[in-house]
């Protein structure tokens, strides 16, 4: 198989994968009031299909739909007969199928004459159709253009590099969590170990299982499917029994459901389909449903929704600035999925039952009905032109209009901009939102003014999509229009503003983020503004983050501490010390201690030594650790005192820090 044939197969796989994912998004939408476990089964079927697509495409016979739709007029079509040169003939819809089938057989026998078998079969010997797709790849004609043949190895190399990068990241993350596990302390005895065995029995976990304590993690995680491991942070020993039970129920639910195998399936699907934004979006949705399904198991075991939501929120506060060690595992409280999970937990009308056998059989059957024909389909024959999709935008059915808008955006044609702009006035809000999203994906800055106008839409979802689209344009001219949304009544609109401003960058965007951080009444929006400010250079970001250390919301102060550590906390040591001296919240103090320790500034030593006397063991432990990292000999005496701390973890950390000081001398 030549590089061009491989590129043809890859291009078709990506398009077919998009169709499978679109079907999965539709199915998940139809099941939105059903259980998360049922929706997760849909996503697992979709990712299984993505991985199997290349093999199925090669194994299955080609499914070639008619090029001309019902009622369409016959069109002049170039038909290649066996052993003949290409000639022009008028083909009727009924004759077209036979002609294409004959041409397909001919092409498969004539690959030595310069025709690509899969390319020729995909068009049935058809020449490039005006406004449509060509053979094998868009616009290639019966024989691939020379420049496309020359570019094929480079395109394949680019795809392979991306796939290997995703797989290398997965391997790195798995190796990292395996190393953390080797350094962790296995729980064999004690109340926590007994509770883990009790919860495992309640959930029906029968496979060998390890529960361990790690000082390197801030949140509970689980990983592995042959010999699964649940890793708890060192603070878990000090949790009250109810939190310990909730955490174990959630993590062991992952083990019982075999979710780590699903995690690997998602990663492999993303590796193959990495150029597809839908694959990454689907991966996010699958991980969300995975977590919600485990949340449902916790609720089914008797934990109250309000109590569980509060426990989850308290744990998530340690996850504002996650480390890299958790990424190879399933973390319990990732901030990216937390808002939707909280809404689902507290939604009394939501179905929290596990997926039954009937649901799983229905999902499996639907996956076969969708997946097998899609794998056999050659997308290049049926790809509608921009003109055809634009015509569908006049349909009375909003679903048809939305699909047409999505397809126009996916084509990436500059000719689609006018049609998408017109849909910003569609009577259906979902279509307007999809049109705004599509304009952002086209990346055409000529859409700036229509998108700015869409910021005044009466539907909050449309405004959110318009904000994100303006961020995709990376045009600084959008900043003044976005600034006017700072008074939007919907906090979701204000929150996504932080994402758009982060993408646009520049001092003007940083100024608006600073205003959101100081003025917005919603703490979540202010947290997102803090995180966005830490993502790009601007002249005023440090002073804004330092000011956020005095925010009334603890989560904002904590995010500011972690963000200052991210951008380099040495210039902010004075402000960090002052904030630590007055801070009442434990998690915020922990963030400040870490930021001070990361500063490498001797001026931070006194503040960290003071933190060794904190009433909370977690803070004393963090202070001892950061003093060891700083390596200042002035910390030796306070650390010696800390070796007699009443908390075992603090004593161990103090010993380690003294060892680090000795090695630095």
C-alpha positions in Angstrom: 0.0 0.0 0.0 1.5 3.3 -1.1 1.7 6.4 1.2 -1.1 8.0 -0.8 -3.3 4.9 -0.2 -2.5 5.1 3.5 -3.4 8.7 3.5 -6.6 7.9 1.8 -7.4 5.3 4.4 -6.4 7.7 7.2 -8.5 10.5 5.8 -11.5 8.2 5.5 -11.0 6.9 9.0 -11.0 10.4 10.4 -14.2 11.3 8.5 -15.9 8.0 9.5 -14.8 8.6 13.1 -16.5 12.0 13.0 -19.7 10.3 11.9 -19.5 7.8 14.7 -18.8 10.5 17.2 -21.7 12.6 15.9 -24.0 9.6 16.4 -22.6 9.2 19.9 -23.3 12.9 20.7 -26.8 12.5 19.4 -27.4 9.3 21.4 -26.0 10.8 24.6 -28.2 13.8 24.1 -31.3 11.6 23.8 -30.2 9.8 27.0 -29.5 13.0 28.9 -32.2 12.3 31.5 -31.2 8.6 31.8 -28.4 7.3 33.9 -24.8 8.4 33.4 -23.8 4.7 33.2 -25.9 4.3 30.1 -24.4 7.4 28.4 -20.9 6.1 29.4 -21.7 2.8 27.6 -22.5 4.9 24.5 -19.1 6.6 24.6 -17.3 3.3 25.2 -19.0 1.9 22.2 -18.0 5.0 20.2 -14.3 4.8 21.2 -14.2 1.1 20.5 -15.5 1.9 17.0 -12.9 4.6 16.5 -10.1 2.1 17.3 -11.6 -0.7 15.1 -12.3 1.6 12.1 -9.1 1.1 10.1 -9.3 -2.7 10.4 -13.0 -2.8 9.6 -12.6 -0.5 6.6 -10.1 -2.8 5.1 -12.1 -6.0 5.9 -15.6 -4.9 4.9 -16.8 -4.6 1.4 -17.2 -1.0 0.1 -20.6 0.5 0.7 -21.2 3.1 -2.0 -24.3 5.2 -1.7 -25.8 6.8 -4.9 -24.2 10.1 -5.8 -27.5 11.6 -7.0 -30.3 11.9 -4.5 -33.9 11.1 -5.1 -35.5 13.4 -7.6 -32.2 14.8 -8.7 -31.6 15.5 -12.4 -29.1 13.3 -14.2 -25.7 14.9 -14.5 -22.9 14.4 -17.0 -20.5 12.0 -15.3 -17.1 10.7 -16.4 -17.1 6.9 -16.5 -14.0 4.8 -16.9 -14.8 1.5 -18.6 -12.6 -1.6 -18.3 -9.5 -1.2 -20.5 -10.6 2.2 -21.9 -9.6 5.8 -21.4 -12.0 8.0 -19.5 -14.8 9.4 -21.6 -17.9 11.5 -21.0 -21.4 10.0 -20.9 -24.8 11.0 -19.6 -25.6 8.8 -16.7 -29.1 8.5 -15.2 -29.5 7.8 -11.5 -30.3 4.1 -12.1 -27.4 3.7 -14.6 -25.0 5.4 -12.3 -24.8 2.6 -9.8 -23.9 0.0 -12.5 -21.4 2.4 -14.1 -19.7 3.1 -10.8 -19.6 -0.6 -9.9 -18.0 -1.4 -13.3 -15.5 1.4 -12.9 -14.7 0.3 -9.4 -13.8 -3.2 -10.6 -11.8 -1.7 -13.5 -9.9 0.6 -11.2 -9.0 -2.2 -8.8 -7.5 -4.1 -11.8 -5.8 -1.0 -13.2 -3.8 0.4 -10.2 -0.6 0.0 -12.3 -2.0 2.6 -14.7 -1.7 5.3 -12.0 -5.2 5.0 -10.4 -5.5 4.4 -6.7 -7.8 1.4 -6.1 -9.5 2.8 -3.1 -9.7 6.3 -4.5 -11.2 5.1 -7.8 -13.7 2.9 -6.1 -14.8 5.7 -3.8 -15.9 7.8 -6.8 -16.8 5.0 -9.1 -14.5 6.3 -11.9 -16.1 9.8 -11.5 -14.1 12.9 -12.3 -14.0 15.7 -9.8 -17.6 16.9 -9.4 -18.1 20.7 -9.4 -18.5 21.8 -5.8 -18.1 18.3 -4.5 -15.4 15.9 -3.4 -12.9 14.3 -5.7 -11.4 10.8 -5.7 -9.8 9.5 -2.6 -9.1 13.0 -1.2 -11.1 16.2 -1.8 -10.6 17.5 -5.3 -8.0 14.9 -6.5 -9.8 13.6 -9.6 -9.5 10.1 -11.0 -5.7 10.2 -10.7 -4.2 11.9 -7.7 -2.6 15.3 -8.4 1.2 15.0 -8.3 1.6 17.6 -5.5 -0.8 15.6 -3.4 1.2 12.4 -4.0 4.4 14.2 -3.0 2.7 15.6 0.1 1.3 12.2 1.2 4.4 11.0 3.1 4.7 14.3 4.9 1.0 14.3 5.9 1.3 10.7 7.1 4.5 11.6 9.1 2.6 14.5 10.7 -0.3 12.2 11.7 2.1 9.5 13.0 4.1 12.1 15.0 0.9 13.3 16.7 -0.3 9.8 17.4 3.1 8.9 18.9 3.1 12.0 21.0 -0.3 11.1 22.5 0.8 7.5 23.2 4.1 8.8 24.6 2.3 11.1 27.0 0.1 8.1 28.0 3.2 5.9 28.6 4.8 8.7 30.6 1.8 9.2 32.8 1.4 5.5 33.5 5.1 5.2 34.3 4.8 8.2 36.7 1.8 6.9 38.6 3.5 3.5 38.8 6.5 5.2 40.4 4.2 7.0 42.8 2.6 3.7 43.7 6.0 2.0 44.3 6.8 4.8 46.8 3.4 4.7 48.5 2.6 2.8 51.7 0.3 -0.1 51.3 -2.5 -0.3 53.9 -2.8 -3.8 55.3 -4.1 -3.1 58.8 -5.9 -0.4 60.7 -9.4 1.3 60.6 -8.9 2.6 57.0 -7.9 -0.8 55.7 -10.9 -2.4 57.4 -13.2 0.2 56.0 -11.8 -0.3 52.5 -12.5 -4.1 52.7 -16.0 -3.3 53.9 -16.7 -0.9 51.0 -15.2 -3.4 48.5 -17.6 -6.0 49.8 -20.6 -3.6 49.5 -19.7 -2.9 45.8 -18.9 -6.6 45.0 -15.2 -6.0 44.2 -13.7 -9.5 44.0 -10.4 -9.0 42.2 -7.1 -8.4 44.0 -6.9 -4.8 45.2 -4.3 -2.6 46.8 -5.1 0.5 49.0 -2.1 2.7 49.5 -1.2 6.1 51.1 0.9 8.5 49.0 2.5 11.8 50.2 2.8 12.9 46.6 -0.9 13.2 45.8 -3.4 15.8 46.9 -6.5 13.9 45.8 -7.6 10.3 45.7 -7.0 8.4 42.5 -7.3 4.8 41.2 -5.6 3.1 38.3 -4.8 -0.3 36.9 -7.2 -3.0 35.7 -5.3 -6.3 36.2 -4.2 -5.4 39.8 -6.0 -2.1 40.5 -4.7 0.3 43.0 -6.5 3.0 45.0 -4.1 5.8 46.1 -5.1 8.1 48.9 -3.4 11.3 50.0 -1.5 11.4 53.3 -4.3 13.6 54.6 -6.8 10.7 54.3 -5.6 9.3 57.6 -7.0 12.4 59.3 -10.3 12.5 57.4 -13.4 11.8 59.4 -14.9 8.3 58.8 -17.7 9.6 56.6 -15.3 11.3 54.1 -13.1 8.1 54.1 -16.2 6.0 53.3 -17.4 8.4 50.5 -13.9 8.5 48.9 -13.5 4.7 49.0 -17.0 4.2 47.6 -16.2 6.4 44.6 -12.7 5.0 43.9 -13.8 1.4 44.3 -16.7 2.0 42.1 -14.1 2.8 39.4 -12.5 -0.6 40.1 -15.8 -2.5 40.1 -16.8 -1.0 36.8 -13.4 -1.5 35.1 -13.1 2.2 34.3 -9.3 2.2 33.9 -9.7 0.0 30.8 -12.1 2.6 29.5 -9.6 5.3 30.3 -7.0 3.5 28.1 -9.6 2.9 25.4 -10.3 6.7 25.3 -6.6 7.5 25.1 -6.0 5.1 22.2 -9.0 6.5 20.4 -7.6 10.0 20.8 -4.2 8.9 19.6 -5.6 7.6 16.3 -8.0 10.5 15.8 -5.9 13.2 17.4 -6.6 15.7 14.5 -10.3 15.5 15.2 -11.6 18.1 17.7 -14.7 15.9 18.2 -12.5 13.1 19.5 -11.1 15.3 22.3 -14.5 16.7 23.1 -16.0 13.2 23.2 -13.1 12.1 25.5 -14.0 14.9 27.9 -17.7 13.9 27.8 -16.8 10.2 28.3 -14.6 11.0 31.4 -17.4 13.2 32.8 -20.0 10.4 32.4 -17.4 8.0 33.9 -17.2 10.1 37.0 -20.9 10.7 37.2 -21.6 6.9 37.0 -19.3 6.4 40.0 -21.0 9.3 41.8 -24.3 7.5 41.2 -22.9 4.3 42.8 -21.9 6.4 45.8 -25.5 7.8 46.1 -27.0 4.3 45.6 -25.0 3.0 48.6 -26.8 5.5 50.9 -24.7 8.7 50.8 -27.0 11.8 50.8 -26.7 14.0 47.7 -26.1 17.2 49.7 -23.5 15.6 52.0 -21.7 14.0 49.0 -21.7 17.2 47.0 -20.1 19.0 50.0 -17.5 16.3 50.5 -16.7 16.4 46.7 -16.3 20.2 46.8 -14.0 20.1 49.9 -11.8 17.5 48.2 -11.8 19.5 44.9 -10.4 22.6 46.6 -7.0 20.8 46.8 -7.2 20.3 43.0 -7.0 24.0 41.9 -3.4 23.6 40.7 -3.1 19.8 40.1 0.3 18.2 39.8 1.4 15.9 37.0 1.5 12.8 39.0 -2.3 12.1 38.9 -2.6 12.2 35.1 -2.0 8.5 34.6 -4.9 7.6 37.0 -8.6 8.4 37.5 -8.7 11.4 39.9 -11.8 11.9 42.0 -12.3 15.7 41.9 -11.0 17.2 38.7 -12.1 20.9 38.5 -12.9 20.6 34.8 -15.8 18.2 35.4 -16.9 19.4 38.9 -19.7 21.9 38.1 -21.6 19.4 35.9 -21.1 16.6 38.4 -22.4 18.8 41.2 -25.5 19.7 39.2 -26.1 16.0 38.4 -25.7 14.9 42.0 -28.2 17.5 43.3 -30.7 16.9 40.4 -33.6 15.0 42.0 -35.1 14.2 38.6 -31.9 12.6 37.3 -31.7 8.8 36.9 -28.9 7.6 39.2 -29.4 3.8 38.5 -26.6 1.7 37.0 -27.0 0.6 33.4 -29.0 -2.6 33.1 -28.4 -5.5 30.8 -31.1 -4.3 28.5 -29.5 -0.9 28.1 -26.1 -2.4 27.4 -27.5 -4.8 24.8 -29.4 -1.9 23.2 -26.2 0.2 23.1 -24.2 -2.7 21.6 -26.8 -3.4 19.0 -27.0 0.3 18.0 -23.2 0.5 17.8 -23.1 -2.4 15.3 -25.9 -0.9 13.3 -24.1 2.4 13.1 -20.5 1.3 13.1 -20.4 -1.4 10.5 -22.1 0.6 7.7 -20.0 3.6 8.6 -16.8 1.6 8.4 -17.8 0.4 4.9 -18.8 3.8 3.7 -16.5 5.9 1.4 -17.1 9.4 2.6 -15.6 11.1 -0.4 -18.5 10.2 -2.6 -21.2 11.5 -0.3 -19.5 14.7 1.0 -22.0 17.5 0.2 -20.7 20.7 -1.3 -20.9 24.0 0.5 -23.8 24.9 -1.9 -25.7 21.8 -0.9 -25.2 22.3 2.8 -26.2 26.0 2.4 -29.4 24.8 0.8 -30.1 22.6 3.8 -30.0 25.6 6.0 -33.4 26.6 4.6 -35.0 23.4 6.0 -38.0 23.7 8.3 -36.4 21.1 10.6 -34.0 22.7 13.1 -32.1 19.4 13.4 -31.3 19.5 9.7 -30.2 23.1 10.0 -27.9 22.3 12.9 -26.3 19.4 11.1 -25.8 21.5 8.1 -24.2 24.2 10.2 -21.9 21.7 11.8 -20.9 20.2 8.5 -20.2 23.6 7.0 -17.9 24.4 9.9 -16.2 21.0 9.6 -15.5 21.6 5.9 -13.5 24.6 6.9 -14.4 26.4 3.6 -14.2 30.1 3.5 -17.3 30.0 1.4 -19.2 28.8 4.4 -18.9 32.0 6.3 -21.8 33.9 4.7 -24.1 30.9 5.3 -23.1 30.6 8.9 -23.4 34.3 9.5 -27.0 34.1 8.2 -27.7 31.4 10.7 -26.8 33.7 13.6 -30.4 35.0 13.1 -32.0 31.5 13.0 -35.2 31.2 15.1 -33.7 28.1 16.8 -31.2 29.1 19.6 -29.3 25.8 19.3 -28.7 26.5 15.6 -27.6 30.1 16.4 -25.1 28.7 19.0 -23.8 26.1 16.6 -23.4 28.8 13.9 -21.3 31.0 16.3 -19.2 28.0 17.2 -18.7 27.2 13.5 -17.6 30.7 12.7 -14.9 30.4 15.4 -13.7 27.1 14.0 -13.4 28.6 10.5 -11.0 31.2 12.0 -12.0 33.9 9.5 -11.6 37.3 11.2 -14.2 38.7 8.7 -16.8 37.1 11.0 -15.7 39.4 13.9 -18.6 41.9 13.5 -21.4 39.3 13.2 -20.0 37.5 16.3 -19.9 40.7 18.2 -23.5 41.3 17.3 -24.3 37.8 18.6 -23.1 38.8 22.0 -26.4 40.6 22.4 -28.4 37.4 21.8 -31.2 36.8 24.2 -30.2 33.2 24.8 -27.3 32.7 27.2 -26.0 29.6 25.3 -25.7 31.6 22.1 -23.8 34.3 23.9 -21.4 31.7 25.4 -20.8 30.2 21.9 -20.2 33.6 20.5 -17.7 34.5 23.3 -15.8 31.2 22.7 -15.8 31.8 18.9 -14.3 35.3 19.4 -11.6 33.7 21.4 -10.9 31.2 18.5 -10.4 34.2 16.2 -7.6 35.6 18.4 -8.5 39.1 17.3 -7.7 41.8 19.9 -10.5 44.0 18.4 -13.0 41.7 20.2 -11.8 42.7 23.6 -14.0 45.9 24.0 -17.1 44.0 23.0 -16.3 41.2 25.4 -15.7 43.8 28.1 -19.3 44.8 27.9 -20.4 41.3 29.0 -18.8 41.8 32.4 -22.3 42.9 33.5 -24.1 39.9 31.9 -26.6 38.3 34.3 -25.5 34.8 33.4 -22.4 33.8 35.2 -21.6 31.1 32.6 -21.2 33.8 30.0 -18.8 35.7 32.2 -16.9 32.6 33.0 -16.3 31.7 29.4 -15.1 35.3 28.8 -12.0 34.3 30.8 -11.3 31.5 28.3 -11.8 33.8 25.3 -9.6 36.6 26.8 -6.9 34.0 27.5 -6.9 32.9 23.9 -6.8 36.5 22.6 -4.0 37.5 24.9 -2.4 40.9 25.1 -2.5 43.7 27.7 -6.1 44.7 26.8 -7.3 41.1 27.5 -5.3 41.0 30.7 -6.9 44.3 31.8 -10.4 42.9 31.3 -9.4 39.7 33.2 -8.1 41.9 36.0 -11.5 43.7 36.1 -13.4 40.4 36.2 -11.1 39.2 39.0 -11.8 42.3 41.1 -15.4 43.0 40.3 -17.3 39.8 39.3 -19.6 38.5 42.1 -19.2 34.9 41.2 -16.2 33.1 42.8 -16.0 30.5 40.1 -15.6 33.3 37.5 -12.9 34.9 39.6 -11.0 31.6 39.9 -11.1 31.2 36.1 -9.8 34.7 35.7 -6.9 33.9 38.1 -6.1 30.8 36.1 -6.3 32.6 32.8 -4.0 35.4 34.0 -1.4 32.9 34.9 -1.5 31.4 31.4 0.0 34.4 29.4 2.4 37.3 29.9 1.0 40.7 30.7 2.4 43.7 32.6 -0.2 43.8 35.3 -0.9 40.1 36.0 1.3 39.8 39.0 -0.2 42.8 40.8 -3.7 41.4 40.0 -2.8 38.0 41.4 -1.3 39.5 44.5 -4.5 41.5 45.0 -6.5 38.3 44.7 -4.7 37.0 47.8 -7.2 39.2 49.7 -10.3 38.0 47.8 -13.3 37.2 50.1 -13.6 33.7 48.6 -11.1 31.1 49.8 -11.1 29.3 46.5 -10.0 32.5 44.7 -7.2 33.1 47.3 -6.0 29.6 46.9 -6.0 29.8 43.1 -4.0 33.1 43.4 -1.4 31.4 45.5 -1.0 28.5 43.1 -0.9 30.9 40.1 1.8 33.0 41.7 3.8 29.8 42.2 3.2 29.0 38.5 4.5 32.3 37.2 7.4 32.5 39.7 6.7 33.6 43.2 10.0 35.2 44.2 8.9 38.8 43.4 5.7 38.3 45.5 7.3 36.9 48.7 6.4 40.0 50.7 2.8 39.8 49.7 2.7 36.1 50.3 4.1 36.4 53.8 1.5 39.0 54.7 -1.3 36.9 53.3 -0.1 33.8 55.2 0.0 35.7 58.4 -3.7 36.6 58.2 -5.1 33.6 56.3 -7.8 31.6 58.2 -8.4 28.9 55.5 -6.3 25.8 55.7 -6.2 25.1 52.0 -5.3 28.7 51.2 -2.5 28.5 53.8 -1.2 25.4 52.1 -1.1 27.1 48.7 0.7 30.1 50.2 3.3 27.8 51.9 4.0 26.1 48.6 4.3 29.4 46.8 6.8 30.6 49.4 8.8 27.5 49.3 8.9 27.6 45.5 10.2 31.2 45.5 13.8 30.1 46.4 14.0 33.4 48.4 15.7 33.4 51.8 13.2 36.0 52.9 10.5 33.2 52.9 12.3 31.2 55.6 10.8 33.1 58.6 7.3 32.7 57.3 7.7 29.0 56.7 9.3 28.5 60.1 6.2 30.3 61.5 4.0 27.8 59.6 5.8 25.0 61.5 3.8 26.1 64.5 0.4 26.0 62.7 -2.4 24.2 64.5 -3.2 22.1 61.4 -0.8 19.1 60.7 -1.2 19.5 56.9 0.3 23.0 57.1 3.1 22.0 59.4 4.0 19.1 57.0 3.9 21.4 54.0 6.1 24.0 55.7 8.7 21.3 56.7 8.8 20.0 53.1 9.2 23.5 51.6 12.0 24.4 54.1 13.8 21.3 53.0 13.3 22.4 49.4 14.7 25.9 50.1 17.8 24.5 51.7 18.5 27.4 54.0 20.6 26.4 57.1 18.5 28.7 59.3 15.7 26.1 59.1 17.8 23.4 60.8 16.9 24.2 64.4 13.1 24.6 63.8 13.1 21.4 61.8 14.9 19.6 64.6 12.0 20.8 66.9 9.5 19.5 64.3 11.0 16.0 64.6 9.2 15.9 67.9 5.8 17.1 66.4 2.8 15.1 67.7 1.9 14.2 64.1 3.7 11.3 62.5 3.7 12.7 59.0 5.1 16.0 60.1 7.9 14.2 62.0 8.8 12.2 58.9 8.8 15.2 56.7 11.0 17.1 59.1 13.5 14.2 59.1 13.5 14.3 55.3 14.0 18.1 55.2 16.9 17.9 57.6 18.4 15.2 55.3 18.0 17.6 52.4 19.6 20.4 54.3 22.6 18.2 55.1 23.0 17.2 51.4 22.9 20.9 50.3 25.7 21.9 52.6 
